[in-house]
Amino acid sequence: MITITLNGQQREIQEGSTVEDILSIIGAEKQRVAVVVNENIVYPEKRGSVLLREKDQVEVLSFVAGG
């Protein structure tokens, strides 16, 4: 297990987890979200190949419509 910070909260995940895995864990894999890891945008086509590491800072941002 490794510890990451996900949206400001520490979370333990399996070593070898990808960004795509995290989106599945939090139920956001079907949503339109932006993902940032250590201040770097992770584009949708790369989410399955970006491995998360100990102490990574991950932000998952949802789009909200309004006016």
Secondary structure by P-SEA (a helix, b strand, c coil): cbbbbcccbbbbbcccccaaaaaaaaccccccccccccccccccccccccccccbbbbbbbbbbbcc
